[in-house]
């Protein structure tokens, strides 16, 4: 836990120090396979998958060009992966799908696409997949451009 606090402090310091620098920005949500992480204050329940080894959804931007990404790894190298990756824009209090791509592969997928966004808007990536009959959904963090 202390290491996590130190890492968060280091990231915060780097963000504050570099806040005047322009360039690419990144947002990503990482999902780890774990039954329950117990803390004295609360409990976090995360997925326990039978057919999914790893599932990470992210989004980055350079200017107004968005780069939605997904990494999915099946438990077996022969695992069949199918699904859809979406770019969603936050508008009027809700998430609106503005682009989508069908994704498929065997064993693992590492996919990055591009989408031209609008300055002043907030976006995220959403992915729905099926791996050998097991459904999963992932959402990235948000990114403003």
N, C-alpha and C positions, 0 to 999 in steps of 0.2 A: 504494500500500500504506500509506503514511504517513497519507493522508487517511482510509483505512478504520480505522486504529488510533485516530486522533483522534475519529472518529465513534463508535466503540465506547466510547471513554473518556467522551465526552460523554453518551452514552445511559446508561452505568453510573452516572455522577455524578447524572444526573436521576432514575434509579430509586432510588438510595440516598437522595437528598434528599426524594423524594416517597413513601418507603415507609410513612410514617405516614398518608398521605392515602387515603381510601377512594373508590371510584368505579369506572367501567368499566375493564376490562383487555382487552388485545388480544394476539393471537399470530397471526403470519402467516408463511408460507413463500413466497418469491418465486422462481420459476424463470425464468432468463434463457436465451435461445437462444444457445448458444455450444458450439463443438466441444470444445476442451480449454483449460483455464486452467492454464498451467505455472508452478509455483513450484519453487524449488531444493530444497525439502523434500518435496514431494508433488505429485501430479497429481489434479485433479478433472475427471471426465468428466460433462458434462451433456448433456441431449438435444439433438439437432439434428433439428428437425421439418421436414417438407415442407409440411404443410398448416396448421400452428399457428403463429400469430404471437406470441401471449401466453397465459400460463396461470398464474393466481395463485389459491391456495386459502388461506383464512383462517378464524379463529374469534375472536369476542370475547364478552364477558359483561358483564352488569349485574346484580349480585346473583346469582340462580341462573338467570336467563334467558340462554340461549346464542344467539349470532347467527352461524351458519355462513355463509360467503360464498364465492363463486367468481366469477372473471372469466376468460373465455376469449375469445380473438379468433382467427378463422380468417385464413389468408393472403389469401383472396378474400372480398369482401363477400357473395358468393353461397354461401360455405361452409356446409354443413349440419352442425350440432352436435347431438349427442344423447348422453345419458349419465345418470348417477345421482350425486347428492350424498348423503353419509352423515354422520351424527353418530355417533362412536364413543366409548365410555366404557372407560377402563382399569380392568379388574377381574380380580383373581386372576392377574396376570401376563400378561394378553392383552387385545387390543382387541375389544370387543363392540359390534356395531351396535345402536344404540338408536332410530334414526329414519332415514328415507330419503325422497328426493324425486326423481322423474323430471325431467330438465331437457332442454330442446331450444330451438333457435333457429337463425337464419341470420345469418352474419357475425360476431356477437359475442353474448356473454351476460354480464350482470352480475346475479347473483342473491344475495339474502340471505334466509334463513329464520329462524324462531325455534324453539327447543326448550327446554323447562323441565328443567333439570338438578337434581342433588341436591348439596347442600352437602357439601364434603369429598371430592368426586370430581374426576377429571381427564378431560378430553375433548379430542377433535380432530375436524377435518373431513377426510373423504376423498372424492375425486371421481374417477370413471372416466368417460371421454368417448371419443367417436369423432367425428372431424372429417374429412369427405370420405374415409372409409375408413381413416384413421390413428388408432390407439388411443393413449391417454395416460392416465396416472394421476397424481394429485397428492394430497399429504397436508399439512395445515397443521402449524404448531407445536402444542404442547399448551397447555392452559389449565386451571388448577385453580380451583375455585369453592368 
